[in-house]
Amino acid sequence: MKTLHSQSEEKMNRTAALVLATAGILVAGVGAEAADVYEDPRAGFTVPSPAGWQLTQEHGYARFSREGVDAEVFVVAAPGSAEQVNAAAIQLLIDSELGAEFIDRPLQASPIQLASGTWTQRIYQRDDKLIASISMERDGMTSVVVTEATQAEFIGAVNAAVNAILMGFEFREGDQAQDDTLHLRHDVTFDSGSIPLAGTLTLPEADGPHPAVILISGSGAQDRDGRNPALPRYRPMRWIADNLAAHGIATLRFDERGIGESQGDHLTATTADLADDNEAALRYLLARPEIDPERIGLLGHSEGGVIAAMVAARNPDVAFVINMAGSAVPYSEVVVRQVELIAKASGLAADEVAVMRERQIQAMEHAEAGEWEKVREIVKQGTLEQIARLPEAQAAALGDPNELAGRQADAEIAGMKTPWMQFFMSYDPRPDWQRITVPVLAVFGGLDTQVDAAQNRPALEAALRRAGNRDVTVRIVEDANHLFQKACTGSPEEYAVLGPGLHDEFLEIVTGWISERFGR
């Protein structure tokens, strides 16, 4: 679930110290296409090529370039301290004439906590360009991500690439993927209308027919594992599938249309289109001999919970629904509460939170009325206020604040005009929940700042009561965030820091509930 104005704020918080994220600008890739991977022979790490970027493996380092972008991003590792390798990387890859008087005096030097470790970001300004060097020292080796680009290039593409590289940075010994031999995994394909979709059917080792769950990921471009470019190590659907298979429950998960091995166009797809795709997945499972057609359910996370409601409301073949932090009130209500909670979790004062909340309400009202110039002014003002809160040196490095805020507002409006957002802004999930009479399990995170349990639980329970549903279970995992990680504050800025893995309590709740009602 993304906010209207906080969509970029959320990403800013997640990696608050990254190059232009200090101004609330962190552009996420729109696809989860299979990427080339650079494997460093010295430091023992791997990084994926950002979506749309070309990887060239040079002697001892990686070079990432993109057609139409007059800048490159480099990844290199060498023995030595962070200071030594940072200086060498800048001189080798950016400009050999830059000396200690420049390199030792960055405009900004700040730590970044990521799942891979603690990085140090150094920002320099040279004429009309910024140099960003992000380094981490580990076991006598220092890894560096370095680039030089104009302000416009950073905003347009480079910052997104740097973030994708850092988020995808993994040391081999830290790989937490499950052993593929634990369960029976089958690559499968099925059609949604004229669109071929590809996924994975995970079966328990025991003989069937088995109960089964279709796993539905949340908003954004996600593959069958539930991954998106912003958090490539977070694979919730794969982890859920492995956990359920170990308890005798089959699962089907698939790449969203236009993502991974699935065909179609993700950019033009709405939530209704994705619901159609999951109906096709249901038809596919009904025809599989290993699956019990009387015990097929849906599990959806965030937007996936809404999709599960849409599919279950019109398909009597759905035996149960698991709502994993999905909303039960209109998007316009979700997003206002989301802005409020994220702002509080980020430590903003009460008066600042109130201003952001009111601004979000106004922006939503104008967007729903198609008054885009008014939306532009609201978003622009919010960005200007973000810039004004920055340290003077950082704000100066960003260039003309009015120009920057205008570009940010234009980008926000372009996102709001997409088919997906237009549908979601007008959709009310309550009528669909009011038609569901099969068993429902709803699980919320007590620290979820994106889909608030206090807001959505009462609405969900009221809708299911109206349906006459007498088998409803609602559980709160008190210290879980929206991604069902064990969290501290629930702020999106923690997502990358907390690392991979779902909360044990969440997995126990889901597995126990299905096994009790639909197990052998």
Secondary structure as a PSIPRED ss2 file (coil, helix, strand):
# PSIPRED VFORMAT (PSIPRED V4.0)

   1 M C   1.000  0.000  0.000
   2 K C   1.000  0.000  0.000
   3 T C   1.000  0.000  0.000
   4 L C   1.000  0.000  0.000
   5 H C   1.000  0.000  0.000
   6 S H   0.000  1.000  0.000
   7 Q H   0.000  1.000  0.000
   8 S H   0.000  1.000  0.000
   9 E H   0.000  1.000  0.000
  10 E H   0.000  1.000  0.000
  11 K H   0.000  1.000  0.000
  12 M H   0.000  1.000  0.000
  13 N H   0.000  1.000  0.000
  14 R H   0.000  1.000  0.000
  15 T C   1.000  0.000  0.000
  16 A C   1.000  0.000  0.000
  17 A C   1.000  0.000  0.000
  18 L C   1.000  0.000  0.000
  19 V C   1.000  0.000  0.000
  20 L C   1.000  0.000  0.000
  21 A H   0.000  1.000  0.000
  22 T H   0.000  1.000  0.000
  23 A H   0.000  1.000  0.000
  24 G C   1.000  0.000  0.000
  25 I C   1.000  0.000  0.000
  26 L C   1.000  0.000  0.000
  27 V C   1.000  0.000  0.000
  28 A C   1.000  0.000  0.000
  29 G C   1.000  0.000  0.000
  30 V C   1.000  0.000  0.000
  31 G C   1.000  0.000  0.000
  32 A C   1.000  0.000  0.000
  33 E C   1.000  0.000  0.000
  34 A C   1.000  0.000  0.000
  35 A C   1.000  0.000  0.000
  36 D C   1.000  0.000  0.000
  37 V E   0.000  0.000  1.000
  38 Y E   0.000  0.000  1.000
  39 E E   0.000  0.000  1.000
  40 D C   1.000  0.000  0.000
  41 P C   1.000  0.000  0.000
  42 R C   1.000  0.000  0.000
  43 A C   1.000  0.000  0.000
  44 G C   1.000  0.000  0.000
  45 F E   0.000  0.000  1.000
  46 T E   0.000  0.000  1.000
  47 V E   0.000  0.000  1.000
  48 P E   0.000  0.000  1.000
  49 S C   1.000  0.000  0.000
  50 P C   1.000  0.000  0.000
  51 A C   1.000  0.000  0.000
  52 G C   1.000  0.000  0.000
  53 W C   1.000  0.000  0.000
  54 Q E   0.000  0.000  1.000
  55 L E   0.000  0.000  1.000
  56 T E   0.000  0.000  1.000
  57 Q E   0.000  0.000  1.000
  58 E C   1.000  0.000  0.000
  59 H C   1.000  0.000  0.000
  60 G C   1.000  0.000  0.000
  61 Y E   0.000  0.000  1.000
  62 A E   0.000  0.000  1.000
  63 R E   0.000  0.000  1.000
  64 F E   0.000  0.000  1.000
  65 S E   0.000  0.000  1.000
  66 R C   1.000  0.000  0.000
  67 E C   1.000  0.000  0.000
  68 G C   1.000  0.000  0.000
  69 V C   1.000  0.000  0.000
  70 D C   1.000  0.000  0.000
  71 A C   1.000  0.000  0.000
  72 E C   1.000  0.000  0.000
  73 V E   0.000  0.000  1.000
  74 F E   0.000  0.000  1.000
  75 V E   0.000  0.000  1.000
  76 V E   0.000  0.000  1.000
  77 A E   0.000  0.000  1.000
  78 A E   0.000  0.000  1.000
  79 P E   0.000  0.000  1.000
  80 G C   1.000  0.000  0.000
  81 S C   1.000  0.000  0.000
  82 A H   0.000  1.000  0.000
  83 E H   0.000  1.000  0.000
  84 Q H   0.000  1.000  0.000
  85 V H   0.000  1.000  0.000
  86 N H   0.000  1.000  0.000
  87 A H   0.000  1.000  0.000
  88 A H   0.000  1.000  0.000
  89 A H   0.000  1.000  0.000
  90 I H   0.000  1.000  0.000
  91 Q H   0.000  1.000  0.000
  92 L H   0.000  1.000  0.000
  93 L H   0.000  1.000  0.000
  94 I C   1.000  0.000  0.000
  95 D C   1.000  0.000  0.000
  96 S C   1.000  0.000  0.000
  97 E C   1.000  0.000  0.000
  98 L C   1.000  0.000  0.000
  99 G C   1.000  0.000  0.000
 100 A H   0.000  1.000  0.000
 101 E H   0.000  1.000  0.000
 102 F H   0.000  1.000  0.000
 103 I H   0.000  1.000  0.000
 104 D C   1.000  0.000  0.000
 105 R C   1.000  0.000  0.000
 106 P C   1.000  0.000  0.000
 107 L C   1.000  0.000  0.000
 108 Q E   0.000  0.000  1.000
 109 A E   0.000  0.000  1.000
 110 S E   0.000  0.000  1.000
 111 P E   0.000  0.000  1.000
 112 I E   0.000  0.000  1.000
 113 Q E   0.000  0.000  1.000
 114 L E   0.000  0.000  1.000
 115 A C   1.000  0.000  0.000
 116 S C   1.000  0.000  0.000
 117 G E   0.000  0.000  1.000
 118 T E   0.000  0.000  1.000
 119 W E   0.000  0.000  1.000
 120 T E   0.000  0.000  1.000
 121 Q E   0.000  0.000  1.000
 122 R E   0.000  0.000  1.000
 123 I E   0.000  0.000  1.000
 124 Y E   0.000  0.000  1.000
 125 Q E   0.000  0.000  1.000
 126 R E   0.000  0.000  1.000
 127 D C   1.000  0.000  0.000
 128 D C   1.000  0.000  0.000
 129 K E   0.000  0.000  1.000
 130 L E   0.000  0.000  1.000
 131 I E   0.000  0.000  1.000
 132 A E   0.000  0.000  1.000
 133 S E   0.000  0.000  1.000
 134 I E   0.000  0.000  1.000
 135 S E   0.000  0.000  1.000
 136 M E   0.000  0.000  1.000
 137 E E   0.000  0.000  1.000
 138 R E   0.000  0.000  1.000
 139 D C   1.000  0.000  0.000
 140 G C   1.000  0.000  0.000
 141 M E   0.000  0.000  1.000
 142 T E   0.000  0.000  1.000
 143 S E   0.000  0.000  1.000
 144 V E   0.000  0.000  1.000
 145 V E   0.000  0.000  1.000
 146 V E   0.000  0.000  1.000
 147 T E   0.000  0.000  1.000
 148 E E   0.000  0.000  1.000
 149 A E   0.000  0.000  1.000
 150 T E   0.000  0.000  1.000
 151 Q H   0.000  1.000  0.000
 152 A H   0.000  1.000  0.000
 153 E H   0.000  1.000  0.000
 154 F H   0.000  1.000  0.000
 155 I H   0.000  1.000  0.000
 156 G H   0.000  1.000  0.000
 157 A H   0.000  1.000  0.000
 158 V H   0.000  1.000  0.000
 159 N H   0.000  1.000  0.000
 160 A H   0.000  1.000  0.000
 161 A H   0.000  1.000  0.000
 162 V H   0.000  1.000  0.000
 163 N H   0.000  1.000  0.000
 164 A H   0.000  1.000  0.000
 165 I H   0.000  1.000  0.000
 166 L H   0.000  1.000  0.000
 167 M H   0.000  1.000  0.000
 168 G C   1.000  0.000  0.000
 169 F C   1.000  0.000  0.000
 170 E E   0.000  0.000  1.000
 171 F E   0.000  0.000  1.000
 172 R H   0.000  1.000  0.000
 173 E H   0.000  1.000  0.000
 174 G H   0.000  1.000  0.000
 175 D C   1.000  0.000  0.000
 176 Q C   1.000  0.000  0.000
 177 A C   1.000  0.000  0.000
 178 Q C   1.000  0.000  0.000
 179 D C   1.000  0.000  0.000
 180 D C   1.000  0.000  0.000
 181 T C   1.000  0.000  0.000
 182 L C   1.000  0.000  0.000
 183 H C   1.000  0.000  0.000
 184 L E   0.000  0.000  1.000
 185 R E   0.000  0.000  1.000
 186 H E   0.000  0.000  1.000
 187 D E   0.000  0.000  1.000
 188 V E   0.000  0.000  1.000
 189 T E   0.000  0.000  1.000
 190 F E   0.000  0.000  1.000
 191 D E   0.000  0.000  1.000
 192 S E   0.000  0.000  1.000
 193 G C   1.000  0.000  0.000
 194 S C   1.000  0.000  0.000
 195 I E   0.000  0.000  1.000
 196 P E   0.000  0.000  1.000
 197 L E   0.000  0.000  1.000
 198 A E   0.000  0.000  1.000
 199 G E   0.000  0.000  1.000
 200 T E   0.000  0.000  1.000
 201 L E   0.000  0.000  1.000
 202 T E   0.000  0.000  1.000
 203 L E   0.000  0.000  1.000
 204 P C   1.000  0.000  0.000
 205 E C   1.000  0.000  0.000
 206 A C   1.000  0.000  0.000
 207 D C   1.000  0.000  0.000
 208 G C   1.000  0.000  0.000
 209 P C   1.000  0.000  0.000
 210 H E   0.000  0.000  1.000
 211 P E   0.000  0.000  1.000
 212 A E   0.000  0.000  1.000
 213 V E   0.000  0.000  1.000
 214 I E   0.000  0.000  1.000
 215 L E   0.000  0.000  1.000
 216 I E   0.000  0.000  1.000
 217 S C   1.000  0.000  0.000
 218 G C   1.000  0.000  0.000
 219 S C   1.000  0.000  0.000
 220 G C   1.000  0.000  0.000
 221 A C   1.000  0.000  0.000
 222 Q C   1.000  0.000  0.000
 223 D C   1.000  0.000  0.000
 224 R C   1.000  0.000  0.000
 225 D C   1.000  0.000  0.000
 226 G C   1.000  0.000  0.000
 227 R C   1.000  0.000  0.000
 228 N C   1.000  0.000  0.000
 229 P C   1.000  0.000  0.000
 230 A C   1.000  0.000  0.000
 231 L C   1.000  0.000  0.000
 232 P C   1.000  0.000  0.000
 233 R C   1.000  0.000  0.000
 234 Y C   1.000  0.000  0.000
 235 R C   1.000  0.000  0.000
 236 P H   0.000  1.000  0.000
 237 M H   0.000  1.000  0.000
 238 R H   0.000  1.000  0.000
 239 W H   0.000  1.000  0.000
 240 I H   0.000  1.000  0.000
 241 A H   0.000  1.000  0.000
 242 D H   0.000  1.000  0.000
 243 N H   0.000  1.000  0.000
 244 L H   0.000  1.000  0.000
 245 A H   0.000  1.000  0.000
 246 A C   1.000  0.000  0.000
 247 H C   1.000  0.000  0.000
 248 G C   1.000  0.000  0.000
 249 I C   1.000  0.000  0.000
 250 A E   0.000  0.000  1.000
 251 T E   0.000  0.000  1.000
 252 L E   0.000  0.000  1.000
 253 R E   0.000  0.000  1.000
 254 F E   0.000  0.000  1.000
 255 D C   1.000  0.000  0.000
 256 E C   1.000  0.000  0.000
 257 R C   1.000  0.000  0.000
 258 G C   1.000  0.000  0.000
 259 I C   1.000  0.000  0.000
 260 G C   1.000  0.000  0.000
 261 E C   1.000  0.000  0.000
 262 S C   1.000  0.000  0.000
 263 Q C   1.000  0.000  0.000
 264 G C   1.000  0.000  0.000
 265 D C   1.000  0.000  0.000
 266 H C   1.000  0.000  0.000
 267 L C   1.000  0.000  0.000
 268 T C   1.000  0.000  0.000
 269 A C   1.000  0.000  0.000
 270 T C   1.000  0.000  0.000
 271 T H   0.000  1.000  0.000
 272 A H   0.000  1.000  0.000
 273 D H   0.000  1.000  0.000
 274 L H   0.000  1.000  0.000
 275 A H   0.000  1.000  0.000
 276 D H   0.000  1.000  0.000
 277 D H   0.000  1.000  0.000
 278 N H   0.000  1.000  0.000
 279 E H   0.000  1.000  0.000
 280 A H   0.000  1.000  0.000
 281 A H   0.000  1.000  0.000
 282 L H   0.000  1.000  0.000
 283 R H   0.000  1.000  0.000
 284 Y H   0.000  1.000  0.000
 285 L H   0.000  1.000  0.000
 286 L H   0.000  1.000  0.000
 287 A C   1.000  0.000  0.000
 288 R C   1.000  0.000  0.000
 289 P C   1.000  0.000  0.000
 290 E C   1.000  0.000  0.000
 291 I E   0.000  0.000  1.000
 292 D E   0.000  0.000  1.000
 293 P E   0.000  0.000  1.000
 294 E E   0.000  0.000  1.000
 295 R E   0.000  0.000  1.000
 296 I E   0.000  0.000  1.000
 297 G E   0.000  0.000  1.000
 298 L E   0.000  0.000  1.000
 299 L E   0.000  0.000  1.000
 300 G E   0.000  0.000  1.000
 301 H E   0.000  0.000  1.000
 302 S C   1.000  0.000  0.000
 303 E H   0.000  1.000  0.000
 304 G H   0.000  1.000  0.000
 305 G H   0.000  1.000  0.000
 306 V H   0.000  1.000  0.000
 307 I H   0.000  1.000  0.000
 308 A H   0.000  1.000  0.000
 309 A H   0.000  1.000  0.000
 310 M H   0.000  1.000  0.000
 311 V H   0.000  1.000  0.000
 312 A H   0.000  1.000  0.000
 313 A H   0.000  1.000  0.000
 314 R C   1.000  0.000  0.000
 315 N C   1.000  0.000  0.000
 316 P C   1.000  0.000  0.000
 317 D C   1.000  0.000  0.000
 318 V C   1.000  0.000  0.000
 319 A C   1.000  0.000  0.000
 320 F E   0.000  0.000  1.000
 321 V E   0.000  0.000  1.000
 322 I E   0.000  0.000  1.000
 323 N E   0.000  0.000  1.000
 324 M E   0.000  0.000  1.000
 325 A C   1.000  0.000  0.000
 326 G C   1.000  0.000  0.000
 327 S C   1.000  0.000  0.000
 328 A C   1.000  0.000  0.000
 329 V C   1.000  0.000  0.000
 330 P C   1.000  0.000  0.000
 331 Y H   0.000  1.000  0.000
 332 S H   0.000  1.000  0.000
 333 E H   0.000  1.000  0.000
 334 V H   0.000  1.000  0.000
 335 V H   0.000  1.000  0.000
 336 V H   0.000  1.000  0.000
 337 R H   0.000  1.000  0.000
 338 Q H   0.000  1.000  0.000
 339 V H   0.000  1.000  0.000
 340 E H   0.000  1.000  0.000
 341 L H   0.000  1.000  0.000
 342 I H   0.000  1.000  0.000
 343 A H   0.000  1.000  0.000
 344 K H   0.000  1.000  0.000
 345 A H   0.000  1.000  0.000
 346 S C   1.000  0.000  0.000
 347 G C   1.000  0.000  0.000
 348 L C   1.000  0.000  0.000
 349 A C   1.000  0.000  0.000
 350 A H   0.000  1.000  0.000
 351 D H   0.000  1.000  0.000
 352 E H   0.000  1.000  0.000
 353 V H   0.000  1.000  0.000
 354 A H   0.000  1.000  0.000
 355 V H   0.000  1.000  0.000
 356 M H   0.000  1.000  0.000
 357 R H   0.000  1.000  0.000
 358 E H   0.000  1.000  0.000
 359 R H   0.000  1.000  0.000
 360 Q H   0.000  1.000  0.000
 361 I H   0.000  1.000  0.000
 362 Q H   0.000  1.000  0.000
 363 A H   0.000  1.000  0.000
 364 M H   0.000  1.000  0.000
 365 E H   0.000  1.000  0.000
 366 H H   0.000  1.000  0.000
 367 A H   0.000  1.000  0.000
 368 E H   0.000  1.000  0.000
 369 A C   1.000  0.000  0.000
 370 G C   1.000  0.000  0.000
 371 E C   1.000  0.000  0.000
 372 W H   0.000  1.000  0.000
 373 E H   0.000  1.000  0.000
 374 K H   0.000  1.000  0.000
 375 V H   0.000  1.000  0.000
 376 R H   0.000  1.000  0.000
 377 E H   0.000  1.000  0.000
 378 I H   0.000  1.000  0.000
 379 V H   0.000  1.000  0.000
 380 K H   0.000  1.000  0.000
 381 Q H   0.000  1.000  0.000
 382 G H   0.000  1.000  0.000
 383 T H   0.000  1.000  0.000
 384 L H   0.000  1.000  0.000
 385 E H   0.000  1.000  0.000
 386 Q H   0.000  1.000  0.000
 387 I H   0.000  1.000  0.000
 388 A H   0.000  1.000  0.000
 389 R C   1.000  0.000  0.000
 390 L C   1.000  0.000  0.000
 391 P C   1.000  0.000  0.000
 392 E H   0.000  1.000  0.000
 393 A H   0.000  1.000  0.000
 394 Q H   0.000  1.000  0.000
 395 A H   0.000  1.000  0.000
 396 A H   0.000  1.000  0.000
 397 A H   0.000  1.000  0.000
 398 L C   1.000  0.000  0.000
 399 G C   1.000  0.000  0.000
 400 D C   1.000  0.000  0.000
 401 P H   0.000  1.000  0.000
 402 N H   0.000  1.000  0.000
 403 E H   0.000  1.000  0.000
 404 L H   0.000  1.000  0.000
 405 A H   0.000  1.000  0.000
 406 G H   0.000  1.000  0.000
 407 R H   0.000  1.000  0.000
 408 Q H   0.000  1.000  0.000
 409 A H   0.000  1.000  0.000
 410 D H   0.000  1.000  0.000
 411 A H   0.000  1.000  0.000
 412 E H   0.000  1.000  0.000
 413 I H   0.000  1.000  0.000
 414 A H   0.000  1.000  0.000
 415 G H   0.000  1.000  0.000
 416 M H   0.000  1.000  0.000
 417 K C   1.000  0.000  0.000
 418 T C   1.000  0.000  0.000
 419 P H   0.000  1.000  0.000
 420 W H   0.000  1.000  0.000
 421 M H   0.000  1.000  0.000
 422 Q H   0.000  1.000  0.000
 423 F H   0.000  1.000  0.000
 424 F H   0.000  1.000  0.000
 425 M H   0.000  1.000  0.000
 426 S H   0.000  1.000  0.000
 427 Y C   1.000  0.000  0.000
 428 D C   1.000  0.000  0.000
 429 P C   1.000  0.000  0.000
 430 R H   0.000  1.000  0.000
 431 P H   0.000  1.000  0.000
 432 D H   0.000  1.000  0.000
 433 W H   0.000  1.000  0.000
 434 Q C   1.000  0.000  0.000
 435 R C   1.000  0.000  0.000
 436 I C   1.000  0.000  0.000
 437 T C   1.000  0.000  0.000
 438 V C   1.000  0.000  0.000
 439 P C   1.000  0.000  0.000
 440 V E   0.000  0.000  1.000
 441 L E   0.000  0.000  1.000
 442 A E   0.000  0.000  1.000
 443 V E   0.000  0.000  1.000
 444 F E   0.000  0.000  1.000
 445 G E   0.000  0.000  1.000
 446 G C   1.000  0.000  0.000
 447 L C   1.000  0.000  0.000
 448 D C   1.000  0.000  0.000
 449 T C   1.000  0.000  0.000
 450 Q C   1.000  0.000  0.000
 451 V C   1.000  0.000  0.000
 452 D C   1.000  0.000  0.000
 453 A H   0.000  1.000  0.000
 454 A H   0.000  1.000  0.000
 455 Q H   0.000  1.000  0.000
 456 N H   0.000  1.000  0.000
 457 R H   0.000  1.000  0.000
 458 P H   0.000  1.000  0.000
 459 A H   0.000  1.000  0.000
 460 L H   0.000  1.000  0.000
 461 E H   0.000  1.000  0.000
 462 A H   0.000  1.000  0.000
 463 A H   0.000  1.000  0.000
 464 L H   0.000  1.000  0.000
 465 R H   0.000  1.000  0.000
 466 R H   0.000  1.000  0.000
 467 A C   1.000  0.000  0.000
 468 G C   1.000  0.000  0.000
 469 N C   1.000  0.000  0.000
 470 R C   1.000  0.000  0.000
 471 D C   1.000  0.000  0.000
 472 V E   0.000  0.000  1.000
 473 T E   0.000  0.000  1.000
 474 V E   0.000  0.000  1.000
 475 R E   0.000  0.000  1.000
 476 I E   0.000  0.000  1.000
 477 V E   0.000  0.000  1.000
 478 E C   1.000  0.000  0.000
 479 D C   1.000  0.000  0.000
 480 A E   0.000  0.000  1.000
 481 N C   1.000  0.000  0.000
 482 H C   1.000  0.000  0.000
 483 L C   1.000  0.000  0.000
 484 F C   1.000  0.000  0.000
 485 Q C   1.000  0.000  0.000
 486 K E   0.000  0.000  1.000
 487 A C   1.000  0.000  0.000
 488 C C   1.000  0.000  0.000
 489 T C   1.000  0.000  0.000
 490 G C   1.000  0.000  0.000
 491 S C   1.000  0.000  0.000
 492 P H   0.000  1.000  0.000
 493 E H   0.000  1.000  0.000
 494 E H   0.000  1.000  0.000
 495 Y H   0.000  1.000  0.000
 496 A H   0.000  1.000  0.000
 497 V H   0.000  1.000  0.000
 498 L H   0.000  1.000  0.000
 499 G C   1.000  0.000  0.000
 500 P C   1.000  0.000  0.000
 501 G C   1.000  0.000  0.000
 502 L C   1.000  0.000  0.000
 503 H C   1.000  0.000  0.000
 504 D H   0.000  1.000  0.000
 505 E H   0.000  1.000  0.000
 506 F H   0.000  1.000  0.000
 507 L H   0.000  1.000  0.000
 508 E H   0.000  1.000  0.000
 509 I H   0.000  1.000  0.000
 510 V H   0.000  1.000  0.000
 511 T H   0.000  1.000  0.000
 512 G H   0.000  1.000  0.000
 513 W H   0.000  1.000  0.000
 514 I H   0.000  1.000  0.000
 515 S H   0.000  1.000  0.000
 516 E H   0.000  1.000  0.000
 517 R H   0.000  1.000  0.000
 518 F H   0.000  1.000  0.000
 519 G C   1.000  0.000  0.000
 520 R C   1.000  0.000  0.000
